[in-house]
Amino acid sequence: MTTWVDKDTCIACGACGATAPDVFDYDDEGLAFNTIDDNTNTAEIPEILHDDVRDAADGCPTDSIKIDG
Ligand code: F3S
């Protein structure tokens, strides 16, 4: 699994960092990004965090969290 946040649609709601704090944090504008690979969608997410990432994606009101794999 890899993941990234589409900052063009993120509305800085703040949910994903609460749901998956080991994967998502916020930039100076409050927009979320994947901290593991600096939102480049290149690093494999550790398996132990997959459920958190899926929960965060399901909970994002704008479907801005993208998951590959
Ligand atoms: Fe943005 Fe969705 Fe997270 S709106 S702050 S990517 S839950």
Backbone and ligand atoms as CSV (ligand in chain L), in Angstrom:
chain,resi,resn,atom,element,x,y,z
A,1,MET,N,N,0.839,-1.189,0.000
A,1,MET,CA,C,0.000,0.000,0.000
A,1,MET,C,C,0.882,1.251,0.000
A,2,THR,N,N,0.514,2.187,-0.843
A,2,THR,CA,C,1.069,3.540,-0.756
A,2,THR,C,C,-0.117,4.496,-0.662
A,3,THR,N,N,0.134,5.688,-0.169
A,3,THR,CA,C,-0.976,6.631,-0.024
A,3,THR,C,C,-0.479,8.058,-0.159
A,4,TRP,N,N,-1.374,8.928,-0.587
A,4,TRP,CA,C,-1.050,10.351,-0.679
A,4,TRP,C,C,-2.337,11.148,-0.513
A,5,VAL,N,N,-2.171,12.407,-0.168
A,5,VAL,CA,C,-3.319,13.308,-0.020
A,5,VAL,C,C,-3.363,14.259,-1.204
A,6,ASP,N,N,-4.534,14.361,-1.815
A,6,ASP,CA,C,-4.735,15.349,-2.878
A,6,ASP,C,C,-5.004,16.698,-2.220
A,7,LYS,N,N,-3.966,17.525,-2.170
A,7,LYS,CA,C,-4.098,18.814,-1.485
A,7,LYS,C,C,-5.018,19.777,-2.225
A,8,ASP,N,N,-5.305,19.497,-3.478
A,8,ASP,CA,C,-6.226,20.360,-4.224
A,8,ASP,C,C,-7.657,20.233,-3.722
A,9,THR,N,N,-7.954,19.099,-3.087
A,9,THR,CA,C,-9.324,18.904,-2.602
A,9,THR,C,C,-9.418,18.827,-1.086
A,10,CYS,N,N,-8.291,18.641,-0.394
A,10,CYS,CA,C,-8.288,18.643,1.067
A,10,CYS,C,C,-8.813,19.989,1.569
A,11,ILE,N,N,-9.713,19.930,2.548
A,11,ILE,CA,C,-10.271,21.159,3.113
A,11,ILE,C,C,-9.767,21.386,4.539
A,12,ALA,N,N,-8.680,20.698,4.884
A,12,ALA,CA,C,-8.047,20.872,6.191
A,12,ALA,C,C,-9.012,20.586,7.335
A,13,CYS,N,N,-9.792,19.543,7.165
A,13,CYS,CA,C,-10.782,19.240,8.212
A,13,CYS,C,C,-10.120,18.657,9.444
A,14,GLY,N,N,-8.956,18.046,9.271
A,14,GLY,CA,C,-8.215,17.564,10.431
A,14,GLY,C,C,-8.530,16.165,10.902
A,15,ALA,N,N,-9.356,15.458,10.180
A,15,ALA,CA,C,-9.751,14.129,10.651
A,15,ALA,C,C,-8.661,13.078,10.463
A,16,CYS,N,N,-7.954,13.144,9.354
A,16,CYS,CA,C,-7.040,12.038,9.028
A,16,CYS,C,C,-5.876,11.938,10.010
A,17,GLY,N,N,-5.358,13.070,10.450
A,17,GLY,CA,C,-4.252,13.024,11.399
A,17,GLY,C,C,-4.662,12.455,12.744
A,18,ALA,N,N,-5.936,12.606,13.077
A,18,ALA,CA,C,-6.438,12.015,14.318
A,18,ALA,C,C,-6.643,10.516,14.160
A,19,THR,N,N,-7.052,10.110,12.970
A,19,THR,CA,C,-7.330,8.695,12.719
A,19,THR,C,C,-6.058,7.905,12.460
A,20,ALA,N,N,-5.130,8.487,11.751
A,20,ALA,CA,C,-3.877,7.804,11.401
A,20,ALA,C,C,-2.695,8.732,11.677
A,21,PRO,N,N,-2.414,8.978,12.963
A,21,PRO,CA,C,-1.376,9.953,13.316
A,21,PRO,C,C,0.036,9.534,12.929
A,22,ASP,N,N,0.246,8.245,12.669
A,22,ASP,CA,C,1.578,7.800,12.256
A,22,ASP,C,C,1.806,7.974,10.760
A,23,VAL,N,N,0.769,8.402,10.055
A,23,VAL,CA,C,0.887,8.539,8.593
A,23,VAL,C,C,0.611,9.971,8.136
A,24,PHE,N,N,-0.398,10.621,8.727
A,24,PHE,CA,C,-0.809,11.935,8.220
A,24,PHE,C,C,-0.555,13.034,9.238
A,25,ASP,N,N,-0.080,14.152,8.715
A,25,ASP,CA,C,0.089,15.375,9.505
A,25,ASP,C,C,-0.317,16.524,8.590
A,26,TYR,N,N,-0.163,17.739,9.095
A,26,TYR,CA,C,-0.679,18.893,8.361
A,26,TYR,C,C,0.437,19.899,8.098
A,27,ASP,N,N,0.343,20.542,6.928
A,27,ASP,CA,C,1.337,21.568,6.611
A,27,ASP,C,C,0.921,22.898,7.247
A,28,ASP,N,N,1.636,23.955,6.936
A,28,ASP,CA,C,1.376,25.250,7.566
A,28,ASP,C,C,-0.015,25.781,7.273
A,29,GLU,N,N,-0.603,25.295,6.196
A,29,GLU,CA,C,-1.953,25.741,5.833
A,29,GLU,C,C,-3.029,24.800,6.372
A,30,GLY,N,N,-2.574,23.785,7.093
A,30,GLY,CA,C,-3.530,22.830,7.641
A,30,GLY,C,C,-3.906,21.722,6.689
A,31,LEU,N,N,-3.283,21.709,5.522
A,31,LEU,CA,C,-3.569,20.663,4.542
A,31,LEU,C,C,-2.772,19.414,4.898
A,32,ALA,N,N,-3.413,18.284,4.746
A,32,ALA,CA,C,-2.799,17.032,5.162
A,32,ALA,C,C,-1.784,16.533,4.135
A,33,PHE,N,N,-0.823,15.755,4.637
A,33,PHE,CA,C,0.113,15.067,3.754
A,33,PHE,C,C,0.608,13.809,4.448
A,34,ASN,N,N,1.100,12.893,3.637
A,34,ASN,CA,C,1.674,11.654,4.140
A,34,ASN,C,C,3.092,11.957,4.632
A,35,THR,N,N,3.319,11.769,5.926
A,35,THR,CA,C,4.617,12.111,6.501
A,35,THR,C,C,5.679,11.047,6.222
A,36,ILE,N,N,5.256,9.861,5.853
A,36,ILE,CA,C,6.213,8.770,5.667
A,36,ILE,C,C,7.074,9.001,4.422
A,37,ASP,N,N,6.466,9.526,3.360
A,37,ASP,CA,C,7.246,9.764,2.131
A,37,ASP,C,C,7.062,11.194,1.611
A,38,ASP,N,N,6.675,12.101,2.512
A,38,ASP,CA,C,6.460,13.496,2.157
A,38,ASP,C,C,5.449,13.626,1.010
A,39,ASN,N,N,4.438,12.770,1.070
A,39,ASN,CA,C,3.306,12.826,0.140
A,39,ASN,C,C,3.696,12.522,-1.310
A,40,THR,N,N,4.760,11.760,-1.487
A,40,THR,CA,C,5.192,11.430,-2.844
A,40,THR,C,C,4.605,10.101,-3.336
A,41,ASN,N,N,3.876,9.412,-2.462
A,41,ASN,CA,C,3.225,8.159,-2.871
A,41,ASN,C,C,4.246,7.119,-3.332
A,42,THR,N,N,5.401,7.109,-2.683
A,42,THR,CA,C,6.471,6.205,-3.112
A,42,THR,C,C,6.858,5.170,-2.056
A,43,ALA,N,N,6.518,5.415,-0.798
A,43,ALA,CA,C,6.969,4.507,0.262
A,43,ALA,C,C,5.853,3.554,0.674
A,44,GLU,N,N,6.201,2.307,0.803
A,44,GLU,CA,C,5.255,1.301,1.257
A,44,GLU,C,C,4.861,1.597,2.710
A,45,ILE,N,N,3.554,1.637,2.948
A,45,ILE,CA,C,3.063,1.866,4.303
A,45,ILE,C,C,3.183,0.561,5.092
A,46,PRO,N,N,3.771,0.599,6.288
A,46,PRO,CA,C,3.866,-0.629,7.089
A,46,PRO,C,C,2.485,-1.250,7.290
A,47,GLU,N,N,2.450,-2.571,7.217
A,47,GLU,CA,C,1.173,-3.271,7.258
A,47,GLU,C,C,0.364,-2.948,8.511
A,48,ILE,N,N,1.044,-2.723,9.599
A,48,ILE,CA,C,0.339,-2.456,10.853
A,48,ILE,C,C,-0.482,-1.165,10.786
A,49,LEU,N,N,-0.167,-0.307,9.822
A,49,LEU,CA,C,-0.871,0.974,9.692
A,49,LEU,C,C,-1.941,0.971,8.603
A,50,HIS,N,N,-2.096,-0.138,7.895
A,50,HIS,CA,C,-3.046,-0.168,6.776
A,50,HIS,C,C,-4.473,0.128,7.211
A,51,ASP,N,N,-4.909,-0.454,8.319
A,51,ASP,CA,C,-6.283,-0.216,8.768
A,51,ASP,C,C,-6.494,1.258,9.096
A,52,ASP,N,N,-5.501,1.875,9.720
A,52,ASP,CA,C,-5.618,3.301,10.046
A,52,ASP,C,C,-5.757,4.131,8.770
A,53,VAL,N,N,-4.964,3.794,7.763
A,53,VAL,CA,C,-5.021,4.548,6.507
A,53,VAL,C,C,-6.380,4.364,5.835
A,54,ARG,N,N,-6.871,3.143,5.825
A,54,ARG,CA,C,-8.191,2.907,5.211
A,54,ARG,C,C,-9.280,3.648,5.982
A,55,ASP,N,N,-9.191,3.626,7.312
A,55,ASP,CA,C,-10.183,4.351,8.112
A,55,ASP,C,C,-10.112,5.852,7.828
A,56,ALA,N,N,-8.905,6.361,7.696
A,56,ALA,CA,C,-8.745,7.785,7.396
A,56,ALA,C,C,-9.337,8.119,6.030
A,57,ALA,N,N,-9.091,7.259,5.052
A,57,ALA,CA,C,-9.639,7.492,3.712
A,57,ALA,C,C,-11.163,7.444,3.746
A,58,ASP,N,N,-11.699,6.480,4.470
A,58,ASP,CA,C,-13.164,6.368,4.565
A,58,ASP,C,C,-13.762,7.593,5.256
A,59,GLY,N,N,-13.012,8.161,6.199
A,59,GLY,CA,C,-13.542,9.269,6.975
A,59,GLY,C,C,-13.317,10.633,6.375
A,60,CYS,N,N,-12.518,10.708,5.332
A,60,CYS,CA,C,-12.240,12.021,4.725
A,60,CYS,C,C,-13.484,12.520,3.989
A,61,PRO,N,N,-13.973,13.693,4.342
A,61,PRO,CA,C,-15.225,14.180,3.751
A,61,PRO,C,C,-15.106,14.549,2.281
A,62,THR,N,N,-13.886,14.730,1.796
A,62,THR,CA,C,-13.724,15.117,0.390
A,62,THR,C,C,-13.008,14.040,-0.424
A,63,ASP,N,N,-12.860,12.853,0.153
A,63,ASP,CA,C,-12.192,11.747,-0.547
A,63,ASP,C,C,-10.815,12.159,-1.073
A,64,SER,N,N,-10.103,12.893,-0.247
A,64,SER,CA,C,-8.795,13.398,-0.678
A,64,SER,C,C,-7.652,12.436,-0.408
A,65,ILE,N,N,-7.900,11.408,0.389
A,65,ILE,CA,C,-6.844,10.448,0.696
A,65,ILE,C,C,-6.892,9.335,-0.338
A,66,LYS,N,N,-5.832,9.243,-1.107
A,66,LYS,CA,C,-5.753,8.269,-2.193
A,66,LYS,C,C,-4.905,7.079,-1.744
A,67,ILE,N,N,-5.346,5.906,-2.092
A,67,ILE,CA,C,-4.634,4.682,-1.729
A,67,ILE,C,C,-4.358,3.876,-2.981
A,68,ASP,N,N,-3.125,3.436,-3.107
A,68,ASP,CA,C,-2.750,2.504,-4.171
A,68,ASP,C,C,-2.360,1.187,-3.520
A,69,GLY,N,N,-2.850,0.131,-4.044
A,69,GLY,CA,C,-2.503,-1.192,-3.526
A,69,GLY,C,C,-3.338,-1.612,-2.346
L,1,F3S,FE1,FE,-7.920,16.893,4.414
L,1,F3S,FE2,FE,-9.471,14.809,4.299
L,1,F3S,FE3,FE,-7.506,14.890,6.008
L,1,F3S,S1,S,-10.131,16.931,4.085
L,1,F3S,S2,S,-7.324,17.034,6.553
L,1,F3S,S3,S,-7.323,14.882,3.804
L,1,F3S,S4,S,-9.500,13.991,6.358
